[in-house]
Amino acid sequence: MTADRVVLGIESSCDETGVGLVRLAADGTVELLADAVASSVDEHARFGGVVPEIASRAHLAAMAPTMRRALDESGLELSDVDAIAVTAGPGLAGALMVGVAAAKAYAAALDVPLFGVNHLGGHVAVDTLEHGPLPERCLALLVSGGHTQLLLVEGIGEQITEIGSTIDDAAGEAYDKVARILDLPYPGGPPIDKQAKLGDPKAIAFPRGLTGPRDAKYDFSFSGLKTAVARWVETEQREGREIPVADVCASFQEAVADVLTAKAVRAARDLDVDTLVISGGVAANSRLSELAAQRCAEAGITLRVPRPRLCTDNGAMIAALGAHVLAAGAKPSPLDMPANPGLPVGTIVVQ
């Protein structure tokens, strides 16, 4: 590659419509030019979770305005785009189809290559926009409302291997469900984090799932923790006692952060990896980042966490991943590429 190239990224896997633009330099570095996001989270709040049909319709309404905002922010025109990347999966089927259809139309109209990329790989690639190139081997902990996974990354645009995942609820999903139990707003992450700062993390001994000697070392389980919180609250209410919301939040959050960070650091040590990237919406959680920093420092591991705006779903992360696969010389995706709600993390680019 001898000249800079502009990559446009489109994200629509859940309830955020994201459009990002990055510049891939001749030396392989990636620079963020624009990051525009439209969220439909308020439309889902009264249901306590994302409603797929509402999300799909919101993407349809938001796609063109979000595209225009991204272009205005970057100072570019569509004619300046050299390649387009779009989330092909995993995600909600209808939501993915909106983004994929838009990306196909733009790619065909501009006559530029299209790359259908993996949403999870995007969460790893976005860190390069904040902290520069990653080492050849690193570990990524992805923590969001839909995903909780440990990934071994051996080249962002080339090989990502899942070494651990949740067997039931994702961590962010558990936050949403516990928030609902405590009558806190949706999404549950921010209000629980806020309440936890006022409470005692040792007040209630909530369980740490899959941490026994015979359990899978790198897998996660948060369903039992969520149920334990529900049963504890029900018992207190039945006995006529007032629920100490701050203590429940602090104790629940401590259990989540403890398991996530302990397993991530263990995996990094076992795999002889010296860099850990934490991304996804839950990466913005204050206790998770605090405990991760402490444990990584003790283990001699470099911790990288993108700023909160880049941790949540956005188009910039998809553009960044698109830039990396372009730099790696990946073959473009065909224009008849389908959206794949169950796209495995090992498939970085749909061929």
N, C-alpha and C positions, 0 to 999 in steps of 0.2 A: 504494500500500500504506500503510495507516494504523496497523497494529498489528504487533507482533512475531509471527513464526511459527516453529514448531519443525519442522525437517526431519530425517527419519531416513534414513540411508544404509546400504545393504547391498552388500558386496563379496564375490564368490566366483569371481573369474576364474581363479585358479590354486590355490595351496596354503594361502592364508590365508582364514579366514572372518572377515570384519570387519563390525562394526555400529557406526555412529557417529551422534551426535546433535549438531546445531548449532542455534543460534538466529539467524534472519535478522531483524535489527532494521529498524525503519521507515525508517532512513536508509540501508539497503543494506549495512551492515556485518554480518559473520558471526562469531559467537562459538562456540567449541568447548565443548560440554557433556559429551560422553562419547566415548571411543574404546576399544572392546573388540575384541580380536583373538584368535582361536584358530588356531594354525598346525599343519599336519600335516607339517612339514619333516622331523621325525625319522623318520616312516614311509617317507619317500622316500630317506633317506640311503644305505641299503644298495644302492640301485639307481643311485646317482650322478646322479639327476635326478628330476623330477616324473613320477609314474605317474598318468595321468588318472583311471583307475577308482578308485584309492586316494584321490585328491583328492576326487572326487565323493562317495564314501561318508563321508569325513571331514567334508565340509560338511553332509551330512545329519545327522550325529551332533552337530555343534557349533552349528548354527544357533540352536536355541531357547536353550541355555545362554548363548551369546554375546549374544543379544538381551536376556536377563534381566540380565546383567552390565552392559551398556550403560545400561539403564534404571535400575538400582540406582545406578550411578555418577553419573548425571545428576540423580537424585532425582525423575524424572518417571514417569508411567504412559503406556501406549500411547494412552490417550484424549487425552493432551496433544499428540500428533503431528498436524501440519497437512498434511504432504505426505511422500511416500516417494520416494526415489531409489534406483535399483539399477543395478549394472553390467550393461548389456545386451551388451557386447562391447568390444573383442576379448578373447579368452581361450579356455580349454578348453571345448569344447561342453558336456560333462556337468556340469562345475563351474558354468558360467554358468547352466545350467538350474535348478540347485538354488536359487541366489540369486533368480533371476527368479520362480520359482514361489512362493517365500516372500514376496517383495515384493508379488506380485499378491494373495496371500491376505490379507496385512495391509491392503493398500489397499482391497480389497473389504469386509473386515470393519469397517474404520474409516470407510469412505466418504470417503476423502481422495484427492486426485490422485496418480497414479503417473507418475514420470519415469524412463524407461529411458535411462541416460546412458552416455557414452563413458569407458571406463577411463582412457584417456590424458589426456583433459581433466581427470579427477579429480586426476591427478598435478600438473597446473598449479594447479588451484583450491586444493589443500591449502595452498599457500604463503600464501594470504591469512589462514589461521588463525594463522600464525606472525608474519607481517610486515605484515598489513593489506592494503588495496586495492592492486592492481597498476595501473601506468599503462595508458593506453588501448592502447598497442602495446608488446609486449615479446617476447622470444625465450625459448623453453623448450628445454632439453636434457633429454630423458628417457632415462635409462640404467638398464636393469634386466636381469634374466635373459632376458626375452622381447622387449625393445624397446630400440632405440637410434635416437632420432629427434630432429631439429631442427624445432621448430614455431614458426611466426609466430602470435602470439596477438593478435587485434584484438577484444577483448571476450571474457572467459572463457565466458560463457554464450551467445555469439553467433557468433563466427567464429574457427576455428583452422585453419591451413593448414600442411600438411607441406611443408617445403622440402628436407629431406634425411632419409635413413634408411639403415640397414645393408642391404647387398645379400646378406649371408649370415648369419654368426653375430652375435647381439647381444653387447654387451660383457660382460654378466654371464654369458652362456652360455660365452664364451671363458674367463672366470675359472674356471668349474666344470670345464671340460675340462682346463685347465692344472693345476688342483689335482689332478685324477685322475691326470695324467701324473706328478706329483710325490708321489703317495701322501699328499696332504693331505685333510682332511675336506671333506665336502659340507655346505652350499654353500661354494664356493671363495673368495668375496670376503674374508671376515674372516681366514681363515688365511693367504692370500697377502699381504694388507695387513700382517699381523703379521710375517711373515717378511721382507717387503720392507724394513721399518724396520731390519733387521739386515744388509742387503746393500748392494751397490754398484749403483746404477741404470745406471752406464756400463760395467759389467763385460762385457756381451754386447750386440752391436749388432743387436737384433731389428728387423725391418722395420716401417715405418709404412705401412699399407695406404691406397691411393687418395689419395696425397699428391703424385703427379706433376703436371706442368703441364697434361696433357691429361685428367686424371681429373676426375670429377664433384666440384665444389668442396665440396658439403655432404653427400655420401654417405659411408658408412663401410664398412669391410670388416675383419673380425677373424679370418676363417678362415685366411688365410695366416699371420698372426701365431701362431695356435695351432699350426699345422703346423710353423712354424719352431722353436717351442719343443720340439715332439715330436722333430723331426729332430736338434736340438742335443743333447737328452738321450740319444737313442739312440746318437749318435756317441760321446759321452763314456763311456757304459756299454760300448760295444763296445771302446773303447780301455782299459777297465779302470780308468777314473778315477772318483773319488768325485764325485757331483753336488753342486755348491755351491748348495743349495736357496735360500738367502737371496739370492744374487746373481741366480739365475734369476728369482725372484719380483720383485725390485727392477727388473730390466731389462725384464721383461714388463710390469709395472705402469707403468713410465715410458713405454713405447711406447703403451699404451692412453690414459693421461692426456694425453700429448703431442698425440695425434691429436684426441681429444675436445675439449680446450680450444682448440687452434689453430683447428679448424673452427668452433666456436661463436663465438669472438671475431671471426673473419673474417666470418661471416654477420651478426653484430650490426653490424659496421662497414658492410658492403655495404648492409644494409637500413636504416641510420640509426636503429638501435634502441639505447637507452641502458640497458636493464635486461635481465639474463639470469637466468633461473630454472633451477636444476638440481635435478631430482627423480628418483625411482626408487631402487631398492635400492642401486645402485652409487654414488649421490650421497653415501653415507656413507663412501666410500673416502677415506682421509686424504690421499693424494697427489693425487687428482683435485681435492678441495676446495682444497688448498694451491696447486696450479698454476693453477687457475681464478681464485683470489683474486689471485694475482700478475699474471696476464695481463689480467684485467679492470681492475685498478688502473692498469696501464700504459696501457690503452686508454681510460680514463675511463668505464668501464661499471660500473653498479651490479650487484653479484652478490647473489642471494638464494637461499639453500639452506635448506629446512626442516630441523628437527631429525631425526635418524635415524629415530625412531619413525614420523614422518609421511611419510618418503621411501618406506618399504616399503608394500606393499599394505595398505590399511586401509579401514574403513567411513567414517571421518571425511572422507576425501578425496571420497568419493562423496556424502556429505551436503553438503559444501561446494559441490561442483559443482551439486547439486540446488538449493541455495539461490540460486546465481547464475542458473540458468536460470529459476527461479521469479521472481526479481527482474526478469529481462529480459522477463517476460510470455510465456514459451514455452507452447505448447499441450501439455497432458499427453499421455502415451502411452496408447494403447488397452490394455485389459486382456487382449486377445489378442496383445499384442506378443510376438514371438519373441526368443529369445536369438540373437545373431549373432556367431559366433567371429571373423569377418572384418570386423567393423564398421569402416568407414573413419573416420579421425580427423576428417574434415570433418563427420561426422554427430555433433553434440553430444548431441542428444536424438532418440530414435526416435519418429517420428510415425505 
